[in-house]
Amino acid sequence: MYELVFWKYLDEVYLNHQEVYEAILEDEEVQGLEELPTQVILNRLASVFSKWDKVDENSWENPNGKGAFQVLATPTSIKIDCYGTEGKTMDLLVDTLEEFKCPLYDPQVPQRYDEMYEVE
């Protein structure tokens, strides 16, 4: 399994990414995170992956190859568990969340990829 985790900070809020990730795993509320349009995000993922088999409300499986993923949404975070999913599929998941200006935290590395949103 490979985890992709997404959240947005409120303006002027800077927290330890690893601690935020751990709190999300424990289902703890984190002060300083922005509310996400989770239903809109889930609908968008369903649209982007409309050719995939929808296993249940939050899980998709590739009917033409390998890979599956499950989305776990809270009001302030989106966690996607990828199972045997190809890199290009994970890139598409990341790109979809970027539409909502919601950067990736990759706990395997661990690194947060929010540089693209910083003002230059």
DSSP file (Angstrom, degrees, kcal/mol; ACC not computed):
  #  RESIDUE AA STRUCTURE BP1 BP2  ACC     N-H-->O    O-->H-N    N-H-->O    O-->H-N    TCO  KAPPA ALPHA  PHI   PSI    X-CA   Y-CA   Z-CA
    1    1 A M              0   0    0      0, 0.0     2,-0.4     0, 0.0    82,-0.2   0.000 360.0 360.0 360.0 143.8    0.0    0.0    0.0
    2    2 A Y  E     -A   82   0A   0     80,-2.4    80,-3.1     2,-0.0     2,-0.4  -0.997 360.0-144.0-126.7 128.7    1.1    3.6   -0.8
    3    3 A E  E     -A   81   0A   0     -2,-0.4     2,-0.4    78,-0.2   105,-0.4  -0.758  13.8-173.3 -98.7 137.7   -0.5    6.5    1.1
    4    4 A L  E     -A   80   0A   0     76,-2.3    76,-3.5    -2,-0.4     2,-0.4  -0.999  12.8-171.2-122.2 127.6   -1.2    9.9   -0.4
    5    5 A V  E     -AB  79 105A   0    100,-1.9   100,-3.1    -2,-0.4     2,-0.4  -0.968   3.0-171.8-127.9 138.1   -2.5   12.5    2.1
    6    6 A F  E     +AB  78 104A   0     72,-2.8    72,-2.3    -2,-0.4     2,-0.3  -0.980  15.8 143.7-132.7 138.0   -3.8   16.0    1.4
    7    7 A W        -     0   0    0     96,-0.9     2,-0.4    -2,-0.4    70,-0.1  -0.964  32.3-132.8-159.2 165.1   -4.8   19.0    3.5
    8    8 A K        -     0   0    0     68,-0.5    26,-2.9    26,-0.4     2,-0.3  -0.972  16.8-135.6-124.4 139.9   -4.7   22.7    3.4
    9    9 A Y  B     -G   33   0B   0     -2,-0.4    24,-0.2    24,-0.2     3,-0.1  -0.640  26.2-110.8 -86.8 149.9   -3.5   25.1    6.1
   10   10 A L    >   -     0   0    0     22,-2.9     3,-1.8    -2,-0.3    -1,-0.1  -0.391  57.8 -71.7 -66.4 158.4   -5.3   28.2    7.0
   11   11 A D  T 3  S+     0   0    0      1,-0.3    -1,-0.2    -2,-0.1     3,-0.1  -0.245 120.9  10.3 -54.1 138.6   -3.6   31.5    6.0
   12   12 A E  T 3  S+     0   0    0      1,-0.2     2,-0.5    -3,-0.1    -1,-0.3   0.632  97.8 126.9  66.5  16.4   -0.5   32.2    8.1
   13   13 A V    <   +     0   0    0     -3,-1.8     2,-0.4    19,-0.1    -1,-0.2  -0.911  31.7 176.5-106.8 130.2   -0.6   28.7    9.7
   14   14 A Y        +     0   0    0     -2,-0.5     2,-0.3    -3,-0.1    -3,-0.0  -0.967   9.1 168.9-134.2 116.0    2.6   26.6    9.6
   15   15 A L        -     0   0    0     -2,-0.4     2,-0.6    17,-0.1     3,-0.1  -0.774  46.7 -85.3-122.8 166.5    2.6   23.2   11.4
   16   16 A N     >  -     0   0    0     -2,-0.3     4,-2.3     1,-0.2     5,-0.2  -0.634  37.2-149.1 -72.3 116.4    4.8   20.2   11.5
   17   17 A H  H  > S+     0   0    0     -2,-0.6     4,-2.7     1,-0.2     5,-0.2   0.883  94.1  51.2 -58.2 -42.7    3.7   18.1    8.6
   18   18 A Q  H  > S+     0   0    0      1,-0.2     4,-2.5     2,-0.2    -1,-0.2   0.902 110.3  49.3 -63.8 -40.5    4.5   14.8   10.2
   19   19 A E  H  > S+     0   0    0      2,-0.2     4,-2.2     1,-0.2    -1,-0.2   0.891 111.1  49.9 -66.3 -38.7    2.6   15.6   13.3
   20   20 A V  H  X S+     0   0    0     -4,-2.3     4,-2.5     2,-0.2    -2,-0.2   0.941 111.2  49.7 -62.1 -46.9   -0.4   16.7   11.2
   21   21 A Y  H  X S+     0   0    0     -4,-2.7     4,-2.3     1,-0.2    -2,-0.2   0.923 110.8  49.0 -57.3 -46.9   -0.2   13.4    9.3
   22   22 A E  H  X S+     0   0    0     -4,-2.5     4,-1.7     1,-0.2    -1,-0.2   0.883 110.7  50.7 -63.2 -38.9    0.0   11.4   12.5
   23   23 A A  H  <>S+     0   0    0     -4,-2.2     5,-3.0     2,-0.2     4,-0.2   0.898 108.6  51.9 -64.8 -40.4   -3.1   13.3   13.9
   24   24 A I  H ><5S+     0   0    0     -4,-2.5     3,-1.4     1,-0.2    -2,-0.2   0.918 108.3  51.6 -61.5 -43.1   -5.0   12.6   10.7
   25   25 A L  H 3<5S+     0   0    0     -4,-2.3    -1,-0.2     1,-0.3    -2,-0.2   0.863 110.5  48.4 -60.8 -35.7   -4.2    8.8   11.1
   26   26 A E  T 3<5S-     0   0    0     -4,-1.7    -1,-0.3    -5,-0.2    -2,-0.2   0.391 114.5-118.3 -86.2   3.5   -5.5    8.9   14.6
   27   27 A D  T < 5 +     0   0    0     -3,-1.4     2,-0.3    -4,-0.2    -3,-0.2   0.824  62.7 152.2  62.4  32.4   -8.7   10.7   13.5
   28   28 A E      < -     0   0    0     -5,-3.0     2,-0.3    -6,-0.1    -1,-0.2  -0.698  50.2-112.1 -93.4 146.5   -7.7   13.7   15.7
   29   29 A E        -     0   0    0     -2,-0.3     2,-0.5    -3,-0.1    -1,-0.0  -0.588  28.7-151.8 -75.8 137.4   -8.9   17.2   14.9
   30   30 A V    >   -     0   0    0     -2,-0.3     3,-1.1    -6,-0.0     2,-0.2  -0.953   8.9-137.0-115.0 119.1   -6.0   19.5   13.9
   31   31 A Q  T 3  S+     0   0    0     -2,-0.5     3,-0.1     1,-0.2     0, 0.0  -0.535  87.6  37.9 -70.9 136.4   -6.4   23.2   14.6
   32   32 A G  T 3  S+     0   0    0      1,-0.4   -22,-2.9    -2,-0.2     2,-0.4   0.416  83.8 120.5 104.3  -1.2   -5.2   25.3   11.7
   33   33 A L  B <   -G    9   0B   0     -3,-1.1    -1,-0.4   -24,-0.2   -24,-0.2  -0.772  61.2-122.2 -98.4 145.1   -6.5   23.2    8.8
   34   34 A E        -     0   0    0    -26,-2.9   -26,-0.4    -2,-0.4     2,-0.2  -0.566  28.3-107.3 -82.3 143.7   -8.9   24.6    6.3
   35   35 A E        -     0   0    0     -2,-0.2    41,-0.2   -28,-0.1    -1,-0.1  -0.499  37.9-145.3 -66.2 138.1  -12.3   22.8    5.7
   36   36 A L        -     0   0    0     39,-3.2     2,-2.2    -2,-0.2     3,-0.2  -0.775  20.8-117.5-106.1 150.7  -12.3   21.0    2.4
   37   37 A P     >  +     0   0    0      0, 0.0     4,-2.5     0, 0.0     3,-0.4  -0.487  46.7 171.1 -79.3  70.2  -15.2   20.5    0.0
   38   38 A T  H  >  +     0   0    0     -2,-2.2     4,-2.8     1,-0.3     5,-0.2   0.845  69.9  49.5 -58.6 -40.3  -14.9   16.8    0.5
   39   39 A Q  H  > S+     0   0    0     -3,-0.2     4,-2.4     2,-0.2    -1,-0.3   0.901 112.0  49.1 -67.0 -37.6  -18.1   15.8   -1.3
   40   40 A V  H  > S+     0   0    0     -3,-0.4     4,-2.3     2,-0.2    -2,-0.2   0.907 112.2  49.2 -64.4 -41.6  -17.1   17.9   -4.3
   41   41 A I  H  X S+     0   0    0     -4,-2.5     4,-2.7     2,-0.2    -2,-0.2   0.927 111.4  48.6 -63.7 -45.1  -13.6   16.3   -4.3
   42   42 A L  H  X S+     0   0    0     -4,-2.8     4,-2.3     1,-0.2    -2,-0.2   0.904 111.7  49.8 -62.5 -40.6  -15.1   12.8   -4.1
   43   43 A N  H  X S+     0   0    0     -4,-2.4     4,-1.9     2,-0.2    -1,-0.2   0.898 110.7  50.3 -63.2 -39.8  -17.4   13.6   -7.0
   44   44 A R  H  X S+     0   0    0     -4,-2.3     4,-2.9     2,-0.2     5,-0.2   0.917 109.9  49.4 -65.6 -43.1  -14.5   14.9   -9.0
   45   45 A L  H  X S+     0   0    0     -4,-2.7     4,-2.5     1,-0.2    -1,-0.2   0.905 109.4  52.6 -61.5 -40.3  -12.5   11.8   -8.3
   46   46 A A  H  < S+     0   0    0     -4,-2.3    -1,-0.2     1,-0.2    -2,-0.2   0.873 112.2  46.3 -62.1 -36.8  -15.5    9.7   -9.4
   47   47 A S  H >< S+     0   0    0     -4,-1.9     3,-1.4     1,-0.2    -2,-0.2   0.934 112.7  47.8 -69.9 -47.6  -15.6   11.7  -12.6
   48   48 A V  H 3< S+     0   0    0     -4,-2.9     3,-0.3     1,-0.3    -2,-0.2   0.866 121.2  37.9 -62.3 -36.6  -11.9   11.4  -13.3
   49   49 A F  T >< S+     0   0    0     -4,-2.5     3,-1.7    -5,-0.2    -1,-0.3  -0.111  76.2 128.6-106.7  35.3  -12.0    7.7  -12.6
   50   50 A S  T <  S+     0   0    0     -3,-1.4    -1,-0.2     1,-0.3     4,-0.1   0.728  70.3  57.8 -65.2 -22.1  -15.4    7.0  -14.2
   51   51 A K  T 3  S+     0   0    0     -3,-0.3    -1,-0.3    -4,-0.2     2,-0.2   0.555  93.2  87.0 -84.4  -7.6  -13.9    4.2  -16.3
   52   52 A W  S <  S-     0   0    0     -3,-1.7     2,-0.4    -6,-0.2    10,-0.2  -0.561  91.4-102.3 -87.3 156.1  -12.8    2.4  -13.2
   53   53 A D  E     -C   61   0A   0      8,-2.5     8,-2.5    -2,-0.2     2,-0.9  -0.656  28.9-137.7 -76.9 128.6  -15.0    0.0  -11.3
   54   54 A K  E     -C   60   0A   0     -2,-0.4     6,-0.3     6,-0.2     3,-0.1  -0.800  19.8-174.6 -90.1 110.0  -16.4    1.6   -8.2
   55   55 A V  E     -     0   0A   0      4,-1.6     2,-0.2    -2,-0.9    -1,-0.2   0.901  66.1 -25.2 -74.5 -43.0  -16.2   -1.1   -5.5
   56   56 A D  E >  S-C   59   0A   0      3,-1.1     3,-1.1    -3,-0.1    -1,-0.1  -0.826  91.9 -61.0-152.4-168.0  -18.0    0.9   -2.9
   57   57 A E  T 3  S+     0   0    0      1,-0.3    -2,-0.0    -2,-0.2     3,-0.0   0.793 133.4  19.7 -55.2 -32.4  -18.7    4.6   -2.0
   58   58 A N  T 3  S+     0   0    0    -12,-0.0    13,-3.2    -4,-0.0     2,-0.4   0.152 109.3  83.5-127.1  18.8  -15.0    5.4   -1.6
   59   59 A S  E <   -CD  56  70A   0     -3,-1.1    -4,-1.6    11,-0.2    -3,-1.1  -0.978  47.5-173.0-132.8 140.4  -13.1    2.7   -3.4
   60   60 A W  E     -CD  54  69A   0      9,-2.7     9,-2.3    -2,-0.4     2,-0.4  -0.941   4.8-162.8-129.8 151.1  -12.1    2.2   -7.1
   61   61 A E  E     -CD  53  68A   0     -8,-2.5    -8,-2.5    -2,-0.3     7,-0.2  -0.999  26.4-118.7-135.9 136.8  -10.5   -0.7   -8.9
   62   62 A N    >   -     0   0    0      5,-2.7     3,-0.8    -2,-0.4   -10,-0.1  -0.634  21.6-168.2 -76.2 115.2   -8.9   -0.6  -12.4
   63   63 A P  T 3  S+     0   0    0      0, 0.0    -1,-0.2     0, 0.0   -11,-0.1   0.673  84.6  47.1 -77.9 -14.8  -10.8   -3.0  -14.6
   64   64 A N  T 3  S-     0   0    0      2,-0.1     2,-0.3     0, 0.0    -2,-0.1   0.056 125.3 -14.7-115.3  24.5   -8.2   -2.9  -17.3
   65   65 A G  S <  S-     0   0    0     -3,-0.8     2,-0.2     2,-0.1    -3,-0.1  -0.966  92.8 -39.1 171.5-157.6   -5.0   -3.4  -15.4
   66   66 A K  S    S+     0   0    0     -2,-0.3    20,-0.4    -5,-0.1    -2,-0.1  -0.588  77.7  67.5 -96.4 159.5   -3.6   -3.4  -11.9
   67   67 A G        -     0   0    0     -2,-0.2    -5,-2.7    18,-0.2     2,-0.3   0.006  36.3-170.9 114.4 145.6   -4.3   -1.0   -9.2
   68   68 A A  E     -DE  61  83A   0     15,-1.2    15,-3.3    -7,-0.2     2,-0.3  -0.962   7.7-164.6-156.3 157.6   -7.0    0.1   -6.8
   69   69 A F  E     -DE  60  82A   0     -9,-2.3    -9,-2.7    -2,-0.3     2,-0.4  -0.996   8.9-152.2-149.5 155.7   -7.4    2.9   -4.3
   70   70 A Q  E     -DE  59  81A   0     11,-2.1    11,-2.6    -2,-0.3     2,-0.5  -0.989  13.1-145.9-128.2 135.8   -9.6    3.9   -1.4
   71   71 A V  E     - E   0  80A   0    -13,-3.2     2,-0.6    -2,-0.4     9,-0.2  -0.888   9.3-169.6-106.1 127.3  -10.4    7.5   -0.3
   72   72 A L  E     - E   0  79A   0      7,-3.4     7,-2.7    -2,-0.5     2,-0.4  -0.963  15.9-169.9-115.5 113.1  -10.8    8.3    3.4
   73   73 A A  E     + E   0  78A   0     -2,-0.6     5,-0.2     5,-0.2    -2,-0.0  -0.847  14.9 174.9-111.7 139.2  -12.2   11.8    3.8
   74   74 A T        -     0   0    0      3,-2.9     3,-0.5    -2,-0.4   -38,-0.1  -0.770  53.0 -93.4-121.7 173.9  -12.6   14.0    6.8
   75   75 A P  S    S+     0   0    0      0, 0.0   -39,-3.2     0, 0.0   -37,-0.2   0.764 125.9  27.0 -60.0 -22.0  -13.8   17.6    6.9
   76   76 A T  S    S+     0   0    0    -41,-0.2   -68,-0.5     1,-0.1     2,-0.3   0.383 121.2  41.5-122.8   3.2  -10.1   18.8    6.7
   77   77 A S        -     0   0    0     -3,-0.5    -3,-2.9   -70,-0.1     2,-0.4  -0.993  50.9-153.2-151.6 157.2   -8.2   16.0    5.0
   78   78 A I  E     -AE   6  73A   0    -72,-2.3   -72,-2.8    -2,-0.3     2,-0.5  -0.994  15.3-172.7-129.4 123.9   -8.2   13.4    2.2
   79   79 A K  E     -AE   5  72A   0     -7,-2.7    -7,-3.4    -2,-0.4     2,-0.5  -0.977   3.8-166.2-118.2 127.5   -6.2   10.2    2.6
   80   80 A I  E     -AE   4  71A   0    -76,-3.5   -76,-2.3    -2,-0.5     2,-0.6  -0.957   6.0-157.6-118.4 119.1   -5.9    7.9   -0.4
   81   81 A D  E     -AE   3  70A   0    -11,-2.6   -11,-2.1    -2,-0.5     2,-0.4  -0.856  13.2-158.2 -94.9 119.3   -4.6    4.4    0.1
   82   82 A C  E     -AE   2  69A   0    -80,-3.1   -80,-2.4    -2,-0.6     2,-0.6  -0.842   5.6-163.6-103.4 132.4   -3.2    3.0   -3.2
   83   83 A Y  E    S- E   0  68A   0    -15,-3.3   -15,-1.2    -2,-0.4     3,-0.1  -0.934  75.7 -27.8-119.2 107.5   -2.9   -0.7   -3.7
   84   84 A G  S    S+     0   0    0     -2,-0.6     2,-0.3     1,-0.2    -1,-0.1   0.761  93.4 163.0  62.0  25.1   -0.7   -1.8   -6.6
   85   85 A T        -     0   0    0    -17,-0.2    -1,-0.2   -18,-0.1   -18,-0.2  -0.574  37.7-118.9 -83.7 137.1   -1.4    1.5   -8.3
   86   86 A E     >  -     0   0    0    -20,-0.4     4,-2.0    -2,-0.3     3,-0.5  -0.315  23.4-112.7 -71.6 156.3    0.8    2.7  -11.1
   87   87 A G  H  > S+     0   0    0      1,-0.2     4,-2.6     2,-0.2     5,-0.2   0.865 116.0  55.5 -56.4 -40.5    2.7    5.9  -10.8
   88   88 A K  H  > S+     0   0    0      1,-0.2     4,-1.7     2,-0.2    -1,-0.2   0.848 107.3  50.5 -66.9 -31.2    0.7    7.6  -13.6
   89   89 A T  H  > S+     0   0    0     -3,-0.5     4,-2.1     2,-0.2    -1,-0.2   0.917 110.3  48.8 -68.8 -43.2   -2.5    6.8  -11.7
   90   90 A M  H  X S+     0   0    0     -4,-2.0     4,-2.5     1,-0.2    -2,-0.2   0.895 109.0  54.1 -63.0 -38.4   -1.1    8.3   -8.5
   91   91 A D  H  X S+     0   0    0     -4,-2.6     4,-2.9     1,-0.2    -1,-0.2   0.899 107.3  51.0 -60.3 -39.7    0.0   11.4  -10.5
   92   92 A L  H  X S+     0   0    0     -4,-1.7     4,-2.2     2,-0.2    -2,-0.2   0.884 109.2  50.4 -66.1 -38.4   -3.6   11.7  -11.7
   93   93 A L  H  X S+     0   0    0     -4,-2.1     4,-2.0     2,-0.2    -2,-0.2   0.936 112.9  46.4 -61.9 -46.4   -4.9   11.5   -8.1
   94   94 A V  H  X S+     0   0    0     -4,-2.5     4,-2.0     1,-0.2    -2,-0.2   0.923 112.0  50.7 -62.4 -45.3   -2.4   14.2   -7.1
   95   95 A D  H  X S+     0   0    0     -4,-2.9     4,-1.1     1,-0.2    -1,-0.2   0.882 108.0  53.4 -60.8 -38.7   -3.3   16.4  -10.1
   96   96 A T  H  < S+     0   0    0     -4,-2.2     3,-0.5     1,-0.2     4,-0.4   0.914 110.4  45.9 -64.1 -42.7   -7.0   16.1   -9.2
   97   97 A L  H ><>S+     0   0    0     -4,-2.0     5,-1.6     1,-0.2     3,-1.3   0.818 104.3  63.2 -70.2 -29.1   -6.4   17.3   -5.6
   98   98 A E  H ><5S+     0   0    0     -4,-2.0     3,-2.4     1,-0.3    -1,-0.2   0.811  89.1  69.1 -63.3 -28.6   -4.2   20.1   -7.0
   99   99 A E  T 3<5S+     0   0    0     -4,-1.1    -1,-0.3    -3,-0.5    -2,-0.2   0.807 102.7  45.3 -57.2 -27.2   -7.4   21.4   -8.7
  100  100 A F  T < 5S-     0   0    0     -3,-1.3    -1,-0.3    -4,-0.4    -2,-0.2   0.159 120.4-112.8-100.0  15.9   -8.6   22.2   -5.2
  101  101 A K  T < 5S+     0   0    0     -3,-2.4    -3,-0.2     1,-0.2    -2,-0.1   0.886  71.8 143.3  51.7  43.3   -5.2   23.7   -4.2
  102  102 A C      < -     0   0    0     -5,-1.6    -1,-0.2    -8,-0.2    -2,-0.1  -0.895  40.3-147.6-115.9  98.8   -4.7   20.8   -1.9
  103  103 A P        -     0   0    0      0, 0.0   -96,-0.9     0, 0.0     2,-0.3  -0.230  16.3-106.6 -73.3 157.2   -1.0   19.8   -1.9
  104  104 A L  E     -B    6   0A   0      9,-0.5     9,-3.2   -98,-0.2     2,-0.5  -0.571  20.0-162.7 -81.1 137.7    0.3   16.2   -1.4
  105  105 A Y  E     -BF   5 112A   0   -100,-3.1  -100,-1.9    -2,-0.3     7,-0.3  -0.997   9.9-159.7-112.8 122.6    2.0   15.0    1.8
  106  106 A D  E > > - F   0 111A   0      5,-3.3     5,-1.6    -2,-0.5     3,-1.3  -0.861   6.7-171.3-103.8  99.8    3.9   11.8    1.0
  107  107 A P  T 3 5S+     0   0    0      0, 0.0    -1,-0.1     0, 0.0  -103,-0.1   0.693  80.3  66.7 -68.0 -17.2    4.4   10.0    4.3
  108  108 A Q  T 3 5S+     0   0    0   -105,-0.4  -104,-0.0     1,-0.2    -2,-0.0   0.787 118.7  20.8 -71.1 -25.6    6.7    7.4    2.7
  109  109 A V  T < 5S-     0   0    0     -3,-1.3    -1,-0.2     2,-0.2     3,-0.1   0.926 106.7-127.1 -84.3 -44.8    9.4   10.1    1.9
  110  110 A P  T   5 +     0   0    0      0, 0.0     2,-0.3     0, 0.0   -92,-0.1   0.721  59.9 126.8 -83.6 137.1    8.2   12.1    4.2
  111  111 A Q  E   < -F  106   0A   0     -5,-1.6    -5,-3.3   -94,-0.1     2,-0.5  -0.989  47.1-140.4-155.4 145.0    7.7   15.3    2.3
  112  112 A R  E     -F  105   0A   0     -2,-0.3     2,-0.8    -7,-0.3    -7,-0.2  -0.923  12.5-151.8-107.2 133.6    5.0   17.8    1.6
  113  113 A Y        +     0   0    0     -9,-3.2    -9,-0.5    -2,-0.5     3,-0.2  -0.552  53.9 121.1-105.4  66.1    4.8   19.2   -1.9
  114  114 A D    >   +     0   0    0     -2,-0.8     3,-1.7   -11,-0.2     4,-0.4   0.287  36.2 103.9-110.8  11.5    3.3   22.7   -1.4
  115  115 A E  G >  S+     0   0    0      1,-0.3     3,-1.4    -3,-0.2    -1,-0.1   0.825  72.3  67.5 -59.5 -30.5    6.1   24.8   -2.8
  116  116 A M  G 3  S+     0   0    0      1,-0.3    -1,-0.3    -3,-0.2    -2,-0.1   0.679 100.7  48.9 -66.2 -15.4    3.9   25.4   -5.9
  117  117 A Y  G <  S+     0   0    0     -3,-1.7    -1,-0.3     2,-0.1     2,-0.2   0.486  84.8 108.4-102.8  -3.8    1.5   27.4   -3.8
  118  118 A E  S <  S-     0   0    0     -3,-1.4     2,-0.3    -4,-0.4    -3,-0.0  -0.528  75.4-114.6 -77.1 140.2    4.0   29.7   -2.1
  119  119 A V              0   0    0     -2,-0.2    -1,-0.1     1,-0.1    -2,-0.1  -0.541 360.0 360.0 -74.1 133.8    4.0   33.3   -3.3
  120  120 A E              0   0    0     -2,-0.3    -1,-0.1     0, 0.0    -2,-0.0   0.446 360.0 360.0 -92.8 360.0    7.2   34.2   -5.0
